[in-house]
C-alpha cells in the first residue's frame, strides 16, 4: 500500500517543537523526511538539534517528548558550520521537494541556506519557515518561545478565573498551531507547484499562529471592539456552558439555549429556569450568569460525574467528565479510537506513540517507525546522493558528518 506523500522528500532542519510538529505531519503521511542533526559533541548551527530539540524530556533523545516528535524520520548528521557541510546540504537540496526550518531568521542567512540561495539551486523546492515573530519587522531578531507567544497573542489574558493573574494553558498552543499552520501551507504550495512548477517560501510565526488561534476571541476585538476578559471554566459568551463540580469530580456541560437548556434544567431538577424572566433570554442569562450558574452548580454537586454524564447525554445534552491523562486512555471511546500505535525502538523497545489525529480510508498506520538514533541513516543518505564510501569516510574525518 502506498503512502499519500511517499513521493515527497523533506529536509528537516527544525529544532524545539513548532518546526518538528510541522515535519511530523508530513512524515506521518509517508514523506521521506531526512532530519539533519549535528554530530555528537558538535553544536552545529545556533540552536540546531541538541537539548532544544528534546523539549520537556531534557537533552535525552530517549525521552518521551523526543520520541513523540520525531517518529517516521531518517537521521543524517551534518555540522552546518563545518567547511564542506554546505556542499552536502546543497546536494540534498537538489533531491528534495521541501525544506523546513525554524531557526532565527539570521541563522539561515549566515549559513547560506536561506530561501533565495535554496530557490536558486532548486526552484521547485517548497521552503517552509517558522519564527518567533516573523521573518522581518522590529521583533524579527528576537527568540520566541511558546509562553511568550501565548502572552503576546492574547491567550493568557482570557485564560484563568476572573480577576486572577494571566494564565498559560497547559500545552504549547502556539508551537503546535504554528507547526500545523505551516504544514497546511506547505501542502498548499506543493499542490500549486504541480501546476506552476515553482516552489514558494511558506512562512508563519508563533505570534501569528497564536493570534489566529484566538479566533472568535480576536474577532470580538477586531469586529465588535470588545476586549474579552477571563471567564474561567465557563464559556466566554454562552450561559450555562462550562465546568461544574459534581459529588466526586467535575463535569463539562453545554446547554446554553433552546432545547438543550430546557432538557438540562429538567434533568437537574430546575424546570422553571427557561421561563424565569432573569434567564429567559440570552442577554438575561449573560447578565445573571453568576446566579444561574450557582443554581445549576448546587444541583450538580448532589450526584456523581458518571451519573450526570449518563443522564444528560440520554437527554441529548452534551456532557462529559474531566479526566486526568490516565483516565483519558482508559475511556472506552478512546480505546475504540486507538489513539496510539506501536513502534519498536532499538534501545527502548516497544513504544506506544500517539497517532496522527486524522484518519482516512485505505491508509496505513501513521506511526511506522520510532525516532531514529542520531546519524542512523547518514551513510545510507549520502550514498543515495552519490557519495562513495571513501568520500563518506573523508567527511567523517573532517568533522562534517
N, C-alpha and C positions, 0 to 999 in steps of 0.2 A: 504494500500500500504506500503510495507516495504521500509526502508531507506537503501542505499547501505552499510553503515558502522554501522548499528544498532546492530551488534553482537560484537562490539568493545567497551571496556571501557577504558577511558583515564583519568589519574590523571594529573590535570593541576596545576603545581607548578610554573607558569610563572609570570613575572612582566613586567612592562613597555609596549613595543609594539611588539618587534620581536617575543617573545615567544607566546603571545596571538594571533598573526597573524597566527602562525602555528596551534595552537589548534583550532582556528576558522575554518580553512579549514576542520578539522576532524569533528567538531561539526555540521557544515553546512550539511554534508552528513550523519548525523544520529548517530555518535558515542555518547555514553553515557559519557559526559565529567563532571567530578567532579572537580570543581575548589576549591582548598584548599587555604583558606584565614585566616589571623589572626583574632581572635575575636575582636570586637570593643574595642578600648582602649588599645590593646596589640600590640606591634611592631612585634612580631613573628621573623622570620629569617631576617637577614640583607637584606633589600630590598623587603621582602615578602609583597605583596599587598600594601595597603595604597596609598599615593599620587602618587608614581611612577607608579602605575597601571592605574591611571586615565589620564595620558598623558596631552594633551593640555587642558583638562577640569578641571585642578587643582585636588583637592582631593575629588571631588564630584562624587560619582558613579551614580548620576542622570544626569551628563553631557553627551553631545552628543558623545564624544570620548569613554567613558567607555561603553555606550550603544552599540556603533558600534562594539567594540572589543569583548564583552563577551556575545553575544546572544547565545541562544540554549544550555546553560550550567546549571548545578546544582551547588549550593554553599554549601560547608562544611567548618565551622570554625574550625581551629586547630592551636594552638600556638606551632609551631615546636620546640621551645626552652623549653617548659614545660616538666617536668618529666611525663612520661606516654604517651606523644604525639607520640613518636617513635613507640610504640606498636600499636597504632591506625593506623598510616601510613602504617606499615607493614601488618596489616590485610587488608588494602585497596589494597596494592601491590599484595596480594595473589589473589585478584579477577580481577586484571587489565590486559590489553593487552599492554598498552602504558603508559609511564610516560614522560612528557615533562617538562623541567626546563631550566631557563636561568639566574640563579644566578651566581655570580663569582665562578670559579672552587673550591676555598677553602671552600665555604659555605656548599656545599653538603657533603663534607668530614667531616667537624666538626659536622654536624647534622646527619651523618650516613645514608644518603640516596643516596650515590654515586653509580655509576654503579656496582662496584664489590659487594657491600652489597645487592643491589636490585636484581642483577642477581643470586646471591647465593640463595636468598629467592624465586625467581620466574624466572627460566631460560628461560621461554617463553616470558617474557616481553620485549618489544622494548623500549629502553631508549633513548630519544632524548634530546640533549643539544645544546643551543646557548650561545656563549660567545662573548665578545668584540673582542678578538684577537686569540682565540684558547684555547684548554684545557691545553696546555703546551707551552714551548718556553719562550723567555725573556720577553714578554709582557703579559703572561697568567694571572698575578695577577692584571692587570690594569682594571679599569672600562671603559667600552666602551659605547659611545652614537653615534647616527646616524651621526651627523655632523663631528665628529672626523673620523669616517669611510669614509665619503664622501671625506674628505681631504686626508687621508692616502691611499685610494683606487684609487685616481686619478681623481675622478669625478669633483671636484671643479676646477681642473686645466684646464679642457676643457669646463667649463660652464661659460657663460658671454660673453660680447662683446670683440672683440680682443683688447688687450692692457689694459684691465681693471683688477681690482683685482679678485682673485679667488672667485667664487660664488657658494653658495649652491643651490641646486634645492629646489623647494617649497614643496616637500613631503619627508618623511623619507625613502628614497630609500633603504638604507642598512638594516634598520629594516624590511621593507616589503619583501625585497629579501631574507633575512635570514629566515624569517618565511615561505615563500613559498618553498625555497630550502629544509628546514628541513621537511616540510610536505611531499614533494615528497620522501625524503629519508626514512621517517617513513613508507610510503606506500610500498616502495620497500622492506624494511625489513619485513613488515608484509606478503608480498607475499612470500618472501624467507622462513619465518617461517612456512608457510603452507607446505613446502617441507621438511624442516630440523627439525622443532620442536623447534628451538633455536632462542631466541631473540638476537638482536645486539645493540650495542651502536652507535647511529647515531649522528654525530656532524657537526655543521657548526659554523661560527662566522660572525659578522658584516663585518670584514675586508675581509674574504674570499668571502663572498657573494657579497660585493661591487666590488671587483676585477673581479669576474665572470660576474657581470652585465656590466662591461666596454666592454666586448665582442670584437667587431671589433676594438675599440679604443685601447684596450690592445694588440690585435694581431698586430696592426701597430708597436708596440714596440717589442713584443716577436719574431715576424717573420721577419718584414721588418726593425727593428731597427730605426724606425722613432718616434720621440716624438710628439704626437698630440698637437696642440695648440687650443686656443679658436677660435670658429667660429661664436659665437653669435647665431642669429636665422637662420643662413644659414647652410645647410648640410656640415659636415666637408670635404667631398671629392667630392660631386656631385654638378654640377652647370648647370643651375639655379634650386635650390631647397631650399625653406625656407619660411620665413615670410616676407611679404611686406605690406606697408601701402596702404590702399585704400582711397577713398574720405571720408569715415565715420568710419573707423576702421582698421582692419588688416585681411589679408588673407594668408593662407598657400598654397603653390603651389609646385607640384612635376612634373617638365617637363624637366628632365636633358639631355635627348638624344633621338635620333631616332624620331619615330612618335610623341611621346609626346612633344618633343622640337619643331618640325615643327608645330604641332597644337597650342601649346602655343603661338608661335610667330605670327601665323595667327590671332588668336583671339585678341591679344593685339595690332595688327597693326604694327608688325615688321617682315614681312615675309622674309626679306633679311638676317636675323641673321644666320640661319643654313648654308648658303653658304659663309658667310663672313670669310675670312682666319683667322681672330682673334678668331673666335668662332666655326669653322667647325669641330674641334676635341675635345675630352675630355681634352687632355693636354692643348689645346689652351683656352678652356673655363675656365679651372682652373687657368692658368697663367693670364688671363684677367678677373678674377672673378669680381673685383670691377666695371670695365667699363660695363660689360654685365648686372650685377645687377642694375646698375644705369639706364641703358636704359629701362629695364623692369619696374623698380620702377616708373619711370616718367610716363609711360603709366597707370600703375595700380592706380595711385593717381587720375585719371580722372573719375573713376566710383565707385559706392558703392560696398561694400563687397558682398551683395546679388546679384548684377548684375554679378560680376565676377564669383561667385560660380556657378550661373546658366549657364553662357556662357561657362566656361571652362569645367564643367562637361558634358555639351552637346557635347563638342568636344572630350571627352574622356580623358581629362587631370585631374588627381587627384587634388582636390582643396577643401578647407574648411575654414570656418570662425574661428576666435579666440574668444572663449566665456569666459565670467565670469561664475561663478558656477550657478547663477540663470538662465542664458541663456542656459547652458548645459541641465538643466532639462526641459526647455521649447521647446527644439528641437523636431520636430515630430518623428525623428528616435529614439531618446532616449525615448520618450513617448511610442513608439511602443515596444521597448525592455523591458520596465517595469523594470528599474534598481533598484527600491525599492520594498520592500514587507512589509506589515503592521504587527506590533506586539503590543499586549496590555501589558502595564506596570502597575503594581498595584498602583503606585504613579503618573506617568507621563501621563497615558492614552495611546492613540494610538500613536505609533511611526512609521514613515516611514524610514526603515533601508535599507541600500544598500545590495542588494542580492549578493550572490556569482557570480563571473563573468562567471562561467562555467554553461552551461545548458546541460541536457541530456534527452533523451526520457523517458517517463514513470517514471519520478522522481517528488516528491512533492516539494513544496517551500523550499528554503534553509534557509529562516528565519521563524522559527516556534514559538520562544519564546523570549521575551525581556531579557536583562541581569538580573540575579536574584538579589533579595535583599540579603544582606550579611547573610549567615547562614540559608537561607530559607529552605535548604534541609538537614541540619545537622542531625536532629533526624531520618529522613527517611533513609538516607545513612547508619548511624550507625546501625539502625535496620536491614537493608539488610546484614550488616556484622555480625549479630548475637548478638549485644549488647541489653541487656534487658533494659527496662525503668529505672530501678534503677541504672544500670551501666552508662547510659547516664546522669542521674542526678548527679552522683558522679563525672564524668569527667567535667561537667559544674561547679560544686562547687570547683573543684581543679584548675580551670582556663585553662584546657586543650582544651576545646571547647568553 
